[in-house]
Amino acid sequence: MKTIKILMIIGIVSFGLFSFNKLTQEAWKVPAKYEKMKNPTEASKANLSIGKSLYSKHCKSCHGGEGYGDGTKADNLEGDLGDFSSKKFQSQSDGALFYKSYIGRKDMPNFEKKMTEEDMWITVSYMRTLAE
């Protein structure tokens, strides 16, 4: 009986630590080189249309159609997927959004072999349209 109680306590503590880890995500450090980058693409109607298409193909399944972090794959991922409509998200520099989206980390995939840099910049322009 004592062994069962100890195993239950270990299980509860482990679950608590796992839950806490999922809620507290480490800060995403963007190198200064990227932080200062400006989007070289024009946010024209044609580019935004392309950006929407690229977003739908590469981002929507995790981040959702409106960028709320509620895509069909979101529940299977760790950490906060962000809300692209939020002031916190939109206050980031274009270079930071490019870096996070193109280079990725952990559950956020790297897109260097899936998209051109220009396509990612166009996608960043589209993500800007998801503001509140």
C-alpha positions, 0 to 999 in steps of 0.5 A: 500500500505504501508503494502505491501511495509513493507511485501516486505521489510521483505521478502527480508531481510528474504531471504537475511539472509537465503541465507547468513546463507546457505553460511556461515557454522559454523566450524566443531569442531573435538574433540582432541581424534578423531583428533589424531586417525590413521586409523587402517585399511590397504588401501589394494586393497580388503579394498578399494573395500569394501570402494567403495561399502560402499561409494556407499551405504551410501555416494554417494547420497549426496556427489556424485560418485567422492566426489564433493558434487554433489549427487542426494540429494545434492540440498536438503541439507543445507551447503557445502557438501565439495569436497573430491578431494580438498586439504582442505578436504584431509589435514584433519586427518583420525580421523577428517574424521572418526568423521565427517563421523561416528558421523555426525551433522545436515544434515550429518547423524550419522552412528553409528547404520548403519555401524561398526567402521571398515567399516567407517575406510575402507570408510575413506581409500576409500575417500582418493582415491578421491584426485585430 
